Amino acid sequence: MSRGTSAETGEEVVTATNVSRTYHLGDQPVHAIDDVSLSLDRGSFTAVMGPSGSGKSTLMNLLGCLDTPDEGEVVIDGREVSTLSDARRARLRGTEIGFIFQTFNLMPRLTAAENVTLPMVFNRGVDTGRRERAEQLLNRVGLGDRLDHRPNELSGGQRQRVAISRALVNEPSLVLADEPTGNLDTDTGGAIMALFEELNAEGRTILMVTHERHIAEYADRIVHLVDGKIEEIEDVEDVTPTGGDWV
Amino acid sequence: MKLLESIRISWRAITGHKLRSTLTTLGIIIGIGVVIAFQVFGGGLQEDLLGDIQEDQDPLITVQTQTDQSFGRQTVSVNIYTQTDVNRLRNISGVEYVAPQARLSSGDLRYEEGSIPGGSGFGALFTVGATDASLFDASLFNMTKGEAFSAPDEAVVNEGLVELSKDNLSVGDSFTVKINGTDEEFTISGIVDDGDTGSPQPTVYVPLEYYTTTTETPRGTQERAYPALLIGAESFDQLESVQDRADDYLQNESDAQELIDDVDDQIVIQVQTIEETLEQFSNILDQITQFLAGIAALSLLVGSIGIANIMIVSVTERTREIGIMKAVGARKRDVIQLFLVEALILGVIGAIFGVLVGLGFGYIGVSLLGWPMVYPLDWIVIAVFVGIVVGVISGLYPAWRAARVDPIEALRRE
């Protein structure tokens, strides 16, 4: 597959239109996201940057179907999220979104392979070939020999690789990563970012929240959020260290 | 989510906290264990006392005098059933025989090889009963050797007495026993197994001639009178009608009816089929068993509070895990299912171990007491069912709380 960018395919996976989300801290309304419009094309790699409190996480929750906007609409895969029932949104999360967290968020009592296939458990109908699927995905991130290890038997980088495999298990339309390297040292973080590039090169759509410039530069474009509003969308020149053609 | 899937995941959560899970189920185990143990005791006692009378019994009716109380009726021994009553009862249609039952005061029983202490005190090891030979026609009395007595100097002894003589007494042997102050010599005509009658103490059965207790009848005459009668009906079909007629006679026209008022107006004549007699007895036993089991069942309440408590703790502890599951596609229903299944597993495991513990203690108990072991199947089924119900009920609230966990909040936690 050739490297997919928005310019090349033009197909939108997620669209947020005039989205606002307001929290109430006591009597004070907090406009976490204020009239934001953003769309992610299939195969695009977008980074979201901004100071803390700028609404990065809220935006990610909205795009990831964990939250619904007070105003505006979020359309994922042709479906308007706020019109869906709780259960349908959960189903949509399971099938169309893959989450990757700063703190990995693996189930402590499940093995690596079981963690990877956890989304399949809640996705009725997919109950065969789980082990094979886990093996395939973990092999791919270099953990083929760690299938039956518990998270506490794995290093941080290895845990994040398990989490990435989990995010991919249902072949989602969109991968959402929240500070994926935040808990990792520079080398390990670099390796994880290389993996993200690889995934993007395969045509996967990725949205990554980060506050580190050099991490954000792995993306095609960087969305700068300030006080819940998009201040600037910056296109990144192809200067990423591992740029180039991928097989 | 498939049920099997949630069982697998919940089981992982339970075995992840072995000590906690064990302590949690302990309440259920103790509650159900005690209930089952009581059922085993009650059933064993009943089985021991009533044995297999229920099977192959005869169409028998007992006539007894009892205190007039609904709970804990007691049989009293008053000599009110006169010979006239016996004779009249014998003339009722459908009656095959009427066997009066009376106890005689006796001295020691002496035989060639030794003697057995008698009398009426605590030292007495056997009793002497006077009865009609027809009594032994009833299958309640199983003649294992010889036959019923047919002459005044013949007697039937039961197996308990033979045992007491260290097997020295057998059919054809003679013994003497002092009855009413006179040494009487008897030859054993038969040995009977009367273990099913509920009075398996060593007994010598002698003909009615030796029973000399008389009572003044309402007509002013002296007649022999007995404390209890056994009426045999000709067939099961006639049992009820015989019972009705005997009851009608005894309650309205008999000497006994007139004599009873002289004794105590708190007592009544009871005409019951042997089945009713046994039923009355087992009802009392049942009531006691049920009462004790009911108290034990209270600990089930404690047990379910324990499960609910630990599940709530568990929900709080696993908030983050719940958030993860929701993020990867778990619906509220899936989360509820997971926690309900977990509570259910705890309840069912508690019930199963409770049943095993109850049967174990029950077995040890009845073994020590020499009662037969019974397996209260209905109660075992009830126990497992209760385990399921307790599990579900105590899991409902925690599961609901788990389902309400906000994934955004949960995942933000460190």
Chai-1 contact restraints between the chains, C-beta under 6 A:
chainA,res_idxA,chainB,res_idxB,connection_type,confidence,min_distance_angstrom,max_distance_angstrom,comment,restraint_id
A,N61,B,I408,contact,1.0,0.0,6.0,A-B,restraint_1
A,L66,B,P407,contact,1.0,0.0,6.0,A-B,restraint_2
A,L66,B,I408,contact,1.0,0.0,6.0,A-B,restraint_3
A,A87,B,R331,contact,1.0,0.0,6.0,A-B,restraint_4
A,A90,B,G329,contact,1.0,0.0,6.0,A-B,restraint_5
A,A90,B,R331,contact,1.0,0.0,6.0,A-B,restraint_6
A,R93,B,G329,contact,1.0,0.0,6.0,A-B,restraint_7
A,G94,B,V328,contact,1.0,0.0,6.0,A-B,restraint_8
A,G94,B,G329,contact,1.0,0.0,6.0,A-B,restraint_9
A,F99,B,A327,contact,1.0,0.0,6.0,A-B,restraint_10
A,N105,B,I324,contact,1.0,0.0,6.0,A-B,restraint_11
A,M107,B,E321,contact,1.0,0.0,6.0,A-B,restraint_12
A,R109,B,R12,contact,1.0,0.0,6.0,A-B,restraint_13
A,R109,B,G16,contact,1.0,0.0,6.0,A-B,restraint_14
A,L118,B,V328,contact,1.0,0.0,6.0,A-B,restraint_15
A,P119,B,V328,contact,1.0,0.0,6.0,A-B,restraint_16
A,P119,B,G329,contact,1.0,0.0,6.0,A-B,restraint_17
A,V121,B,E5,contact,1.0,0.0,6.0,A-B,restraint_18
A,F122,B,M1,contact,1.0,0.0,6.0,A-B,restraint_19
A,F122,B,G329,contact,1.0,0.0,6.0,A-B,restraint_20
A,F122,B,A330,contact,1.0,0.0,6.0,A-B,restraint_21
A,F122,B,D334,contact,1.0,0.0,6.0,A-B,restraint_22
A,N123,B,G329,contact,1.0,0.0,6.0,A-B,restraint_23
